[in-house]
Amino acid sequence: MPQLDTSTWLTMILSMFLVLFIIFQLKISKHNFHHNPEPASTKVTKHSNPWETKWTKIYLPLSLPL
């Protein structure tokens, strides 16, 4: 039964890591990253709800006195 030749495995593994590193670097370099991100201005819209004009108080069951 012939022996398995493992002498080229190290070369293949190292070359595989090198190729994967190069491919990953090329994929990352194609992305456009924002250099100075600024927060977007959020406009608060006021909704008129009928219950906003009335005084209401909600009693939670856990907040009742014992």
All heavy atoms as an XYZ file, in Angstrom:
550
protein
N       0.846     -1.177      0.000
C       0.000      0.000      0.000
C       0.892      1.240      0.000
O       1.798      1.352      0.833
C      -0.857     -0.027      1.265
C      -2.016      0.905      1.178
S      -3.261      0.442      2.394
C      -3.381      1.952      3.260
N       0.667      2.180     -0.933
C       1.567      3.339     -1.021
C       1.350      4.324      0.136
O       0.263      4.431      0.686
C       1.183      3.970     -2.357
C      -0.199      3.527     -2.610
C      -0.342      2.179     -1.970
N       2.389      5.011      0.453
C       2.338      6.005      1.514
C       1.776      7.322      0.971
O       1.968      7.662     -0.193
C       3.744      6.260      2.070
C       4.298      5.089      2.844
C       3.653      5.002      4.217
O       2.443      5.054      4.338
N       4.470      4.856      5.237
N       1.113      8.058      1.845
C       0.564      9.352      1.467
C       1.672     10.387      1.555
O       2.313     10.547      2.600
C      -0.591      9.717      2.405
C      -1.301     11.025      2.111
C      -1.967     10.969      0.737
C      -2.345     11.298      3.177
N       1.877     11.071      0.455
C       2.939     12.080      0.404
C       2.411     13.390      0.986
O       1.555     14.048      0.401
C       3.388     12.274     -1.042
C       4.564     13.223     -1.131
O       5.247     13.411     -0.095
O       4.777     13.788     -2.208
N       2.935     13.773      2.152
C       2.478     14.996      2.827
C       3.511     16.108      2.756
O       3.419     17.080      3.491
C       2.146     14.697      4.294
O       3.326     14.199      4.926
C       1.015     13.704      4.406
N       4.486     15.979      1.884
C       5.556     16.974      1.846
C       5.087     18.318      1.287
O       5.674     19.345      1.594
C       6.735     16.440      1.022
O       6.318     16.223     -0.312
N       4.045     18.323      0.468
C       3.592     19.582     -0.130
C       2.427     20.218      0.630
O       1.926     21.264      0.220
C       3.148     19.333     -1.585
O       2.086     18.390     -1.589
C       4.303     18.815     -2.415
N       1.995     19.597      1.707
C       0.851     20.138      2.439
C       1.139     21.503      3.038
O       0.280     22.386      3.015
C       0.437     19.180      3.546
C      -0.313     17.980      3.031
C      -0.396     17.546      1.745
C      -1.102     17.097      3.810
N      -1.177     16.425      1.658
C      -1.632     16.115      2.930
C      -1.405     16.996      5.150
C      -2.451     15.081      3.351
C      -2.219     15.971      5.571
C      -2.739     15.028      4.682
N       2.294     21.689      3.593
C       2.626     22.975      4.212
C       2.612     24.088      3.165
O       2.065     25.175      3.410
C       3.997     22.901      4.894
C       4.445     24.193      5.583
C       3.514     24.535      6.725
C       5.869     24.067      6.055
N       3.157     23.824      2.017
C       3.163     24.819      0.941
C       1.741     25.133      0.490
O       1.396     26.306      0.283
C       3.977     24.292     -0.257
O       5.254     23.867      0.199
C       4.117     25.345     -1.317
N       0.923     24.128      0.375
C      -0.459     24.340     -0.062
C      -1.259     25.119      0.978
O      -2.026     26.028      0.642
C      -1.142     22.994     -0.335
C      -0.608     22.280     -1.559
S      -0.820     23.231     -3.064
C      -2.578     23.273     -3.177
N      -1.075     24.804      2.234
C      -1.818     25.491      3.297
C      -1.385     26.950      3.387
O      -2.221     27.858      3.493
C      -1.639     24.753      4.635
C      -2.352     23.406      4.584
C      -2.168     25.579      5.793
C      -2.082     22.510      5.761
N      -0.096     27.194      3.336
C       0.386     28.574      3.404
C      -0.048     29.382      2.192
O      -0.434     30.553      2.320
C       1.911     28.592      3.540
C       2.457     28.082      4.875
C       3.977     28.099      4.859
C       1.912     28.917      6.015
N      -0.009     28.788      1.020
C      -0.452     29.512     -0.168
C      -1.958     29.752     -0.127
O      -2.440     30.800     -0.581
C      -0.068     28.748     -1.429
O      -0.737     27.518     -1.486
N      -2.713     28.825      0.455
C      -4.149     29.024      0.593
C      -4.445     30.208      1.514
O      -5.283     31.060      1.207
C      -4.809     27.765      1.152
C      -6.292     27.905      1.376
S      -6.990     26.612      2.406
C      -6.183     26.925      3.957
N      -3.735     30.291      2.646
C      -3.920     31.425      3.556
C      -3.530     32.741      2.893
O      -4.201     33.757      3.082
C      -3.111     31.228      4.847
C      -3.781     30.313      5.829
C      -3.104     29.221      6.340
C      -5.085     30.536      6.239
C      -3.708     28.386      7.244
C      -5.698     29.700      7.147
C      -5.008     28.616      7.650
N      -2.486     32.732      2.122
C      -2.055     33.941      1.431
C      -3.108     34.389      0.414
O      -3.459     35.577      0.346
C      -0.708     33.698      0.743
C      -0.143     34.882     -0.012
C       0.204     36.007      0.934
C       1.068     34.458     -0.817
N      -3.629     33.471     -0.347
C      -4.648     33.809     -1.352
C      -5.925     34.292     -0.674
O      -6.534     35.281     -1.116
C      -4.920     32.594     -2.258
C      -6.149     32.806     -3.115
C      -3.710     32.317     -3.134
N      -6.335     33.636      0.406
C      -7.528     34.088      1.122
C      -7.336     35.471      1.721
O      -8.249     36.296      1.709
C      -7.892     33.082      2.220
C      -8.515     31.783      1.740
C      -8.710     30.826      2.906
C      -9.837     32.050      1.050
N      -6.159     35.752      2.231
C      -5.875     37.073      2.784
C      -5.947     38.133      1.692
O      -6.532     39.204      1.880
C      -4.487     37.070      3.442
C      -4.089     38.397      3.989
C      -4.642     38.869      5.169
C      -3.165     39.187      3.325
C      -4.275     40.101      5.673
C      -2.792     40.410      3.810
C      -3.344     40.867      4.997
N      -5.375     37.844      0.531
C      -5.395     38.807     -0.578
C      -6.820     39.034     -1.067
O      -7.238     40.181     -1.301
C      -4.473     38.320     -1.716
C      -3.014     38.386     -1.269
C      -4.689     39.134     -2.975
C      -2.058     37.727     -2.228
N      -7.600     37.971     -1.194
C      -8.988     38.120     -1.647
C      -9.796     38.927     -0.637
O     -10.580     39.811     -1.008
C      -9.617     36.730     -1.887
C      -8.985     36.088     -3.120
C     -11.131     36.829     -2.055
C      -9.414     34.656     -3.341
N      -9.593     38.661      0.637
C     -10.323     39.391      1.670
C      -9.941     40.866      1.665
O     -10.794     41.741      1.808
C     -10.041     38.750      3.028
C     -11.011     39.163      4.093
C     -12.322     38.733      4.049
C     -10.600     39.971      5.129
C     -13.217     39.107      5.037
C     -11.484     40.353      6.112
C     -12.796     39.916      6.065
N      -8.659     41.155      1.484
C      -8.227     42.547      1.426
C      -8.808     43.260      0.210
O      -9.187     44.430      0.285
C      -6.697     42.622      1.388
C      -6.022     42.192      2.666
C      -6.344     43.113      3.808
O      -6.389     44.320      3.641
N      -6.590     42.545      4.972
N      -8.897     42.594     -0.906
C      -9.482     43.205     -2.097
C     -10.966     43.470     -1.915
O     -11.484     44.498     -2.362
C      -9.253     42.307     -3.315
C      -7.815     42.252     -3.837
C      -7.711     41.211     -4.936
C      -7.401     43.621     -4.350
N     -11.669     42.554     -1.246
C     -13.093     42.766     -1.004
C     -13.309     43.937     -0.055
O     -14.226     44.738     -0.242
C     -13.731     41.502     -0.439
C     -13.979     40.445     -1.474
C     -14.802     39.324     -0.869
C     -15.268     38.367     -1.925
N     -16.313     38.902     -2.759
N     -12.492     44.049      0.979
C     -12.641     45.142      1.932
C     -12.290     46.480      1.284
O     -12.925     47.500      1.552
C     -11.771     44.882      3.184
C     -12.384     43.759      4.000
C     -11.635     46.124      4.036
C     -11.572     43.368      5.199
N     -11.301     46.494      0.409
C     -10.866     47.764     -0.179
C     -11.900     48.346     -1.137
O     -11.842     49.528     -1.454
C      -9.541     47.567     -0.919
O      -9.736     46.738     -2.041
N     -12.869     47.536     -1.574
C     -13.897     48.042     -2.490
C     -15.045     48.736     -1.772
O     -15.880     49.353     -2.401
C     -14.444     46.899     -3.345
C     -13.432     46.405     -4.348
C     -14.007     45.305     -5.211
C     -12.950     44.825     -6.186
N     -13.446     43.734     -7.028
N     -15.098     48.632     -0.448
C     -16.169     49.273      0.308
C     -15.861     50.758      0.483
O     -14.711     51.156      0.674
C     -16.341     48.618      1.677
C     -16.977     47.270      1.609
N     -18.320     47.088      1.401
C     -16.452     46.033      1.711
C     -18.597     45.808      1.375
N     -17.469     45.131      1.566
N     -16.904     51.561      0.441
C     -16.764     52.998      0.679
C     -17.195     53.295      2.106
O     -18.370     53.175      2.458
C     -17.643     53.793     -0.307
C     -17.142     53.657     -1.715
O     -15.944     53.561     -1.950
N     -18.065     53.633     -2.670
N     -16.245     53.680      2.926
C     -16.540     54.027      4.304
C     -16.624     55.535      4.423
O     -15.857     56.271      3.812
C     -15.452     53.494      5.243
C     -15.376     51.992      5.276
C     -14.367     51.321      4.609
C     -16.322     51.259      5.966
C     -14.298     49.946      4.633
C     -16.261     49.881      5.993
C     -15.248     49.223      5.330
N     -17.555     56.010      5.243
C     -17.694     57.441      5.466
C     -16.556     57.915      6.375
O     -16.305     57.346      7.429
C     -19.044     57.757      6.096
C     -20.193     57.391      5.211
N     -20.492     58.081      4.066
C     -21.112     56.396      5.293
C     -21.544     57.545      3.484
N     -21.938     56.502      4.205
N     -15.896     58.976      5.975
C     -14.764     59.460      6.761
C     -15.223     60.232      7.995
O     -14.659     60.103      9.063
C     -13.860     60.344      5.899
C     -13.189     59.577      4.803
N     -12.211     58.650      5.045
C     -13.369     59.568      3.465
C     -11.796     58.121      3.896
N     -12.501     58.660      2.915
N     -16.249     61.069      7.850
C     -16.705     61.881      8.967
C     -18.230     61.796      9.045
O     -18.927     62.659      8.517
C     -16.259     63.332      8.790
C     -16.502     64.148     10.038
O     -16.827     63.598     11.082
N     -16.345     65.449      9.929
N     -18.760     60.777      9.692
C     -20.215     60.665      9.754
C     -20.806     61.732     10.660
O     -20.286     62.027     11.731
C     -20.446     59.268     10.331
C     -19.204     58.968     11.082
C     -18.089     59.685     10.377
N     -21.898     62.338     10.210
C     -22.588     63.348     10.994
C     -23.976     62.821     11.331
O     -24.597     62.130     10.526
C     -22.692     64.652     10.204
C     -21.346     65.269      9.915
C     -21.465     66.563      9.140
O     -22.599     67.047      8.977
O     -20.438     67.074      8.711
N     -24.459     63.149     12.524
C     -25.787     62.648     12.895
C     -26.864     63.271     12.025
O     -26.813     64.455     11.695
C     -25.931     63.065     14.358
C     -24.974     64.192     14.524
C     -23.837     63.930     13.575
N     -27.812     62.462     11.655
C     -28.907     62.946     10.819
C     -29.851     63.781     11.671
O     -30.089     63.490     12.844
C     -29.652     61.767     10.211
N     -30.375     64.817     11.077
C     -31.301     65.669     11.812
C     -32.663     64.990     11.859
O     -33.245     64.648     10.842
C     -31.419     67.029     11.125
O     -31.951     66.860      9.835
N     -33.131     64.778     13.079
C     -34.426     64.138     13.257
C     -35.436     65.215     13.619
O     -35.255     65.964     14.570
C     -34.372     63.081     14.366
O     -33.921     63.707     15.558
C     -33.428     61.962     13.994
N     -36.497     65.270     12.846
C     -37.551     66.244     13.103
C     -38.638     65.569     13.928
O     -39.146     64.520     13.571
C     -38.134     66.748     11.785
C     -37.128     67.509     10.955
C     -37.750     67.997      9.672
C     -36.731     68.766      8.856
N     -37.279     69.223      7.574
N     -38.983     66.214     15.042
C     -40.015     65.676     15.910
C     -41.357     66.162     15.393
O     -41.593     67.364     15.270
C     -39.792     66.130     17.364
C     -40.896     65.599     18.256
C     -38.430     65.690     17.846
N     -42.206     65.225     15.090
C     -43.540     65.587     14.617
C     -44.516     65.451     15.770
O     -44.528     64.447     16.478
C     -43.973     64.682     13.450
O     -43.919     63.340     13.879
C     -43.053     64.867     12.244
N     -45.317     66.480     15.958
C     -46.291     66.485     17.041
C     -47.611     65.933     16.522
O     -48.184     66.458     15.583
C     -46.469     67.914     17.549
C     -47.427     68.050     18.674
C     -46.868     67.437     19.932
C     -47.833     67.719     21.081
N     -47.547     66.890     22.209
N     -48.055     64.847     17.123
C     -49.325     64.250     16.750
C     -50.378     64.696     17.749
O     -50.143     64.681     18.958
C     -49.225     62.719     16.739
C     -48.232     62.198     15.765
N     -48.437     62.221     14.414
C     -47.008     61.647     15.941
C     -47.394     61.706     13.796
N     -46.500     61.346     14.711
N     -51.500     65.091     17.259
C     -52.573     65.502     18.168
C     -53.462     64.303     18.478
O     -54.207     63.813     17.628
C     -53.394     66.625     17.532
O     -53.975     66.156     16.340
N     -53.333     63.823     19.684
C     -54.142     62.708     20.151
C     -55.205     63.253     21.094
O     -54.938     64.177     21.869
C     -53.281     61.671     20.869
C     -52.295     61.037     19.921
O     -52.584     60.836     18.752
N     -51.113     60.709     20.426
N     -56.399     62.699     21.097
C     -57.451     63.253     21.963
C     -57.155     63.092     23.448
O     -57.630     63.873     24.257
C     -58.695     62.456     21.555
C     -58.195     61.248     20.854
C     -56.875     61.624     20.253
N     -56.359     62.099     23.823
C     -56.089     61.895     25.243
C     -54.948     62.771     25.765
O     -54.687     62.787     26.952
C     -55.804     60.431     25.522
C     -54.654     59.888     24.736
C     -53.344     59.983     25.044
C     -54.737     59.169     23.512
N     -52.588     59.385     24.084
C     -53.407     58.863     23.126
C     -55.789     58.750     22.698
C     -53.126     58.165     21.959
C     -55.493     58.050     21.562
C     -54.183     57.767     21.194
N     -54.267     63.492     24.899
C     -53.173     64.345     25.377
C     -53.687     65.587     26.088
O     -52.977     66.185     26.882
C     -52.270     64.746     24.212
C     -51.407     63.616     23.723
C     -50.488     64.053     22.606
O     -50.656     65.182     22.108
O     -49.614     63.264     22.239
N     -54.895     66.009     25.791
C     -55.426     67.223     26.423
C     -56.029     66.921     27.782
O     -56.289     67.835     28.558
C     -56.502     67.849     25.522
O     -57.526     66.878     25.284
C     -55.892     68.276     24.194
N     -56.285     65.675     28.105
C     -56.894     65.315     29.380
C     -55.821     64.858     30.359
O     -54.774     64.355     29.968
C     -57.911     64.191     29.187
C     -59.042     64.539     28.262
C     -59.926     63.333     28.078
C     -61.017     63.619     27.066
N     -61.831     62.433     26.807
N     -56.111     65.036     31.662
C     -55.199     64.544     32.682
C     -55.586     63.105     32.994
O     -56.731     62.827     33.365
C     -55.301     65.399     33.937
C     -54.357     64.945     35.007
C     -53.073     65.301     35.143
C     -54.649     64.034     36.071
N     -52.519     64.677     36.222
C     -53.458     63.884     36.812
C     -55.773     63.318     36.458
C     -53.365     63.072     37.931
C     -55.690     62.497     37.574
C     -54.496     62.385     38.301
N     -54.649     62.205     32.784
C     -54.918     60.806     33.093
C     -53.794     60.262     33.945
O     -52.641     60.701     33.843
C     -55.019     59.961     31.807
O     -53.791     60.078     31.088
C     -56.171     60.398     30.937
N     -54.127     59.344     34.778
C     -53.123     58.674     35.589
C     -53.391     57.180     35.523
O     -54.522     56.742     35.709
C     -53.167     59.151     37.036
C     -52.044     58.585     37.862
C     -51.903     59.285     39.175
C     -50.724     58.703     39.912
N     -50.484     59.356     41.188
N     -52.353     56.436     35.247
C     -52.481     54.996     35.120
C     -51.943     54.367     36.387
O     -50.809     54.636     36.801
C     -51.712     54.483     33.889
C     -52.285     55.113     32.627
C     -51.775     52.975     33.808
C     -51.480     54.828     31.385
N     -52.757     53.567     37.043
C     -52.330     52.855     38.223
C     -51.933     51.441     37.829
O     -52.769     50.674     37.355
C     -53.453     52.811     39.262
C     -53.732     54.158     39.878
C     -54.779     54.930     39.413
C     -52.930     54.631     40.909
C     -55.036     56.166     39.973
C     -53.168     55.868     41.469
C     -54.227     56.631     40.999
O     -54.466     57.845     41.549
N     -50.688     51.125     38.040
C     -50.237     49.774     37.774
C     -50.560     48.890     38.972
O     -50.522     49.351     40.115
C     -48.732     49.772     37.501
C     -48.280     50.554     36.273
C     -46.772     50.572     36.205
C     -48.863     49.937     35.031
N     -50.844     47.630     38.762
C     -51.150     46.753     39.907
C     -50.000     46.648     40.901
O     -50.236     46.521     42.085
C     -51.435     45.403     39.254
C     -51.714     45.684     37.839
C     -51.003     46.950     37.487
N     -48.764     46.723     40.438
C     -47.637     46.578     41.359
C     -47.347     47.864     42.113
O     -46.609     47.851     43.083
C     -46.389     46.127     40.580
C     -46.494     44.745     39.935
C     -45.239     44.456     39.134
C     -46.690     43.684     41.000
N     -47.896     49.009     41.672
C     -47.607     50.267     42.340
C     -48.667     50.633     43.371
O     -48.595     51.693     43.968
C     -47.480     51.387     41.311
O     -48.739     51.598     40.700
N     -49.673     49.793     43.557
C     -50.711     50.079     44.557
C     -50.162     49.855     45.958
O     -49.306     48.982     46.180
C     -51.924     49.168     44.322
C     -52.700     49.424     43.030
C     -53.794     48.371     42.869
C     -53.319     50.805     43.050
N     -50.617     50.633     46.917
C     -50.119     50.420     48.297
C     -50.624     49.094     48.849
O     -51.700     48.616     48.486
C     -50.701     51.602     49.062
C     -51.833     52.096     48.238
C     -51.524     51.755     46.820
N     -49.848     48.533     49.751
C     -50.226     47.225     50.339
C     -51.212     47.393     51.459
O     -51.252     48.300     52.185
C     -48.968     46.499     50.827
C     -47.981     46.147     49.712
C     -46.722     45.542     50.320
C     -48.605     45.170     48.741
